[in-house]
Structure formats: structure tokens, C-alpha cells
């Protein structure tokens, strides 16, 4: 079936399937960026 929403995937937007993935991804990205933005 053709995706009616270009640029997004409705399967990945279902919170019942991905309830922790988005939060963990945000934390992982922040952990990776922090040393580059504010080196200690």
C-alpha cells in the first residue's frame, strides 16, 4: 500500500508500539551532542 503521508511513517508514530523508543532516542542524541556543544 502506498504511504499517504510523505515524509512520515504511521507505523513508527504509534505510541503503543514505540512508547519508550522516542524518549530513549532523544536522550541518546542529547548524550552525543552535549560534549560537542559544551566541552568540559
N, CA, C and O atoms as a printed pandas DataFrame, in Angstrom:
     atom_number atom_name residue_name chain_id  residue_number  x_coord  y_coord  z_coord
0              1         N          UNK        A               1    0.840   -1.179    0.000
1              2        CA          UNK        A               1    0.000    0.000    0.000
2              3         C          UNK        A               1    0.890    1.249    0.000
3              4         O          UNK        A               1    1.901    1.309    0.700
4              5         N          UNK        A               2    0.504    2.210   -0.773
5              6        CA          UNK        A               2    1.227    3.481   -0.885
6              7         C          UNK        A               2    1.045    4.282    0.405
7              8         O          UNK        A               2   -0.057    4.347    0.950
8              9         N          UNK        A               3    2.121    4.886    0.887
9             10        CA          UNK        A               3    2.066    5.706    2.094
10            11         C          UNK        A               3    1.379    7.036    1.768
11            12         O          UNK        A               3    1.900    7.797    0.952
12            13         N          UNK        A               4    0.217    7.342    2.383
13            14        CA          UNK        A               4   -0.495    8.585    2.092
14            15         C          UNK        A               4    0.143    9.807    2.751
15            16         O          UNK        A               4   -0.287   10.934    2.505
16            17         N          UNK        A               5    1.164    9.597    3.585
17            18        CA          UNK        A               5    1.798   10.693    4.298
18            19         C          UNK        A               5    3.282   10.751    3.952
19            20         O          UNK        A               5    4.090   10.156    4.665
20            21         N          UNK        A               6    3.667   11.442    2.890
21            22        CA          UNK        A               6    5.076   11.516    2.522
22            23         C          UNK        A               6    5.907   12.130    3.654
23            24         O          UNK        A               6    5.514   13.131    4.252
24            25         N          UNK        A               7    7.040   11.527    3.934
25            26        CA          UNK        A               7    7.925   12.057    4.958
26            27         C          UNK        A               7    7.677   11.524    6.344
27            28         O          UNK        A               7    8.430   11.842    7.265
28            29         N          UNK        A               8    6.646   10.722    6.525
29            30        CA          UNK        A               8    6.422   10.124    7.842
30            31         C          UNK        A               8    5.918    8.701    7.682
31            32         O          UNK        A               8    5.374    8.336    6.640
32            33         N          UNK        A               9    6.100    7.915    8.702
33            34        CA          UNK        A               9    5.690    6.520    8.679
34            35         C          UNK        A               9    4.693    6.296    9.812
35            36         O          UNK        A               9    5.084    6.319   10.979
36            37         N          UNK        A              10    3.412    6.080    9.499
37            38        CA          UNK        A              10    2.406    5.907   10.543
38            39         C          UNK        A              10    2.735    4.762   11.506
39            40         O          UNK        A              10    2.352    4.816   12.674
40            41         N          UNK        A              11    3.436    3.732   11.036
41            42        CA          UNK        A              11    3.811    2.628   11.912
42            43         C          UNK        A              11    4.727    3.112   13.026
43            44         O          UNK        A              11    4.577    2.694   14.174
44            45         N          UNK        A              12    5.671    3.985   12.705
45            46        CA          UNK        A              12    6.607    4.486   13.710
46            47         C          UNK        A              12    5.991    5.524   14.629
47            48         O          UNK        A              12    6.578    5.865   15.656
48            49         N          UNK        A              13    4.822    6.030   14.279
49            50        CA          UNK        A              13    4.169    7.051   15.087
50            51         C          UNK        A              13    3.191    6.449   16.100
51            52         O          UNK        A              13    2.583    7.191   16.872
52            53         N          UNK        A              14    3.026    5.132   16.115
53            54        CA          UNK        A              14    2.076    4.510   17.029
54            55         C          UNK        A              14    2.693    4.389   18.424
55            56         O          UNK        A              14    3.598    3.578   18.623
56            57         N          UNK        A              15    2.223    5.178   19.388
57            58        CA          UNK        A              15    2.830    5.152   20.709
58            59         C          UNK        A              15    2.696    3.805   21.407
59            60         O          UNK        A              15    3.519    3.478   22.262
60            61         N          UNK        A              16    1.694    3.027   21.071
61            62        CA          UNK        A              16    1.545    1.716   21.712
62            63         C          UNK        A              16    2.700    0.782   21.351
63            64         O          UNK        A              16    3.073   -0.082   22.145
64            65         N          UNK        A              17    3.265    0.953   20.162
65            66        CA          UNK        A              17    4.374    0.095   19.738
66            67         C          UNK        A              17    5.727    0.674   20.119
67            68         O          UNK        A              17    6.679   -0.078   20.327
68            69         N          UNK        A              18    5.828    1.972   20.212
69            70        CA          UNK        A              18    7.117    2.645   20.388
70            71         C          UNK        A              18    7.116    3.561   21.608
71            72         O          UNK        A              18    7.700    4.643   21.554
72            73         N          UNK        A              19    6.482    3.161   22.702
73            74        CA          UNK        A              19    6.294    4.063   23.835
74            75         C          UNK        A              19    7.604    4.521   24.470
75            76         O          UNK        A              19    7.637    5.619   25.024
76            77         N          UNK        A              20    8.675    3.750   24.422
77            78        CA          UNK        A              20    9.942    4.170   25.015
78            79         C          UNK        A              20   10.992    4.553   23.975
79            80         O          UNK        A              20   11.972    5.221   24.306
80            81         N          UNK        A              21   10.802    4.147   22.747
81            82        CA          UNK        A              21   11.827    4.377   21.725
82            83         C          UNK        A              21   12.097    5.864   21.498
83            84         O          UNK        A              21   13.255    6.266   21.389
84            85         N          UNK        A              22   11.060    6.676   21.426
85            86        CA          UNK        A              22   11.258    8.096   21.169
86            87         C          UNK        A              22   12.002    8.764   22.327
87            88         O          UNK        A              22   12.912    9.562   22.101
88            89         N          UNK        A              23   11.620    8.443   23.553
89            90        CA          UNK        A              23   12.292    9.040   24.707
90            91         C          UNK        A              23   13.752    8.609   24.772
91            92         O          UNK        A              23   14.627    9.435   25.034
92            93         N          UNK        A              24   14.024    7.340   24.539
93            94        CA          UNK        A              24   15.396    6.856   24.598
94            95         C          UNK        A              24   16.235    7.452   23.475
95            96         O          UNK        A              24   17.415    7.742   23.672
96            97         N          UNK        A              25   15.645    7.637   22.308
97            98        CA          UNK        A              25   16.358    8.238   21.182
98            99         C          UNK        A              25   16.726    9.688   21.489
99           100         O          UNK        A              25   17.837   10.122   21.183
100          101         N          UNK        A              26   15.813   10.432   22.084
101          102        CA          UNK        A              26   16.084   11.823   22.439
102          103         C          UNK        A              26   17.239   11.902   23.427
103          104         O          UNK        A              26   18.119   12.750   23.279
104          105         N          UNK        A              27   17.249   11.030   24.434
105          106        CA          UNK        A              27   18.319   11.029   25.428
106          107         C          UNK        A              27   19.649   10.652   24.775
107          108         O          UNK        A              27   20.678   11.257   25.073
108          109         N          UNK        A              28   19.632    9.661   23.892
109          110        CA          UNK        A              28   20.866    9.231   23.224
110          111         C          UNK        A              28   21.435   10.353   22.346
111          112         O          UNK        A              28   22.648   10.562   22.315
112          113         N          UNK        A              29   20.578   11.059   21.648
113          114        CA          UNK        A              29   21.039   12.173   20.813
114          115         C          UNK        A              29   21.614   13.288   21.694
115          116         O          UNK        A              29   22.656   13.860   21.375
116          117         N          UNK        A              30   20.934   13.592   22.799
117          118        CA          UNK        A              30   21.426   14.631   23.711
118          119         C          UNK        A              30   22.776   14.234   24.300
119          120         O          UNK        A              30   23.670   15.072   24.416
120          121         N          UNK        A              31   22.934   12.966   24.672
121          122        CA          UNK        A              31   24.212   12.497   25.216
122          123         C          UNK        A              31   25.330   12.622   24.187
123          124         O          UNK        A              31   26.471   12.912   24.546
124          125         N          UNK        A              32   25.019   12.410   22.928
125          126        CA          UNK        A              32   26.021   12.519   21.878
126          127         C          UNK        A              32   26.378   13.961   21.541
127          128         O          UNK        A              32   27.520   14.252   21.183
128          129         N          UNK        A              33   25.423   14.851   21.651
129          130        CA          UNK        A              33   25.655   16.251   21.299
130          131         C          UNK        A              33   26.286   17.074   22.420
131          132         O          UNK        A              33   27.033   18.016   22.153
132          133         N          UNK        A              34   25.993   16.728   23.662
133          134        CA          UNK        A              34   26.445   17.523   24.796
134          135         C          UNK        A              34   27.954   17.759   24.809
135          136         O          UNK        A              34   28.364   18.903   25.008
136          137         N          UNK        A              35   28.811   16.746   24.608
137          138        CA          UNK        A              35   30.240   17.009   24.620
138          139         C          UNK        A              35   30.696   17.939   23.486
139          140         O          UNK        A              35   31.700   18.637   23.625
140          141         N          UNK        A              36   29.975   17.949   22.387
141          142        CA          UNK        A              36   30.351   18.790   21.261
142          143         C          UNK        A              36   29.914   20.239   21.471
143          144         O          UNK        A              36   30.556   21.165   20.976
144          145         N          UNK        A              37   28.835   20.427   22.198
145          146        CA          UNK        A              37   28.298   21.766   22.414
146          147         C          UNK        A              37   28.969   22.444   23.616
147          148         O          UNK        A              37   29.332   23.618   23.551
148          149         N          UNK        A              38   29.129   21.703   24.697
149          150        CA          UNK        A              38   29.699   22.269   25.921
150          151         C          UNK        A              38   30.827   21.364   26.423
151          152         O          UNK        A              38   30.642   20.613   27.380
152          153         N          UNK        A              39   31.987   21.435   25.782
153          154        CA          UNK        A              39   33.075   20.568   26.246
154          155         C          UNK        A              39   33.516   20.946   27.662
155          156         O          UNK        A              39   33.534   22.117   28.041
156          157         N          UNK        A              40   33.872   19.912   28.427
157          158        CA          UNK        A              40   34.254   20.186   29.833
158          159         C          UNK        A              40   35.748   20.336   29.993
159          160         O          UNK        A              40   36.230   20.567   31.102
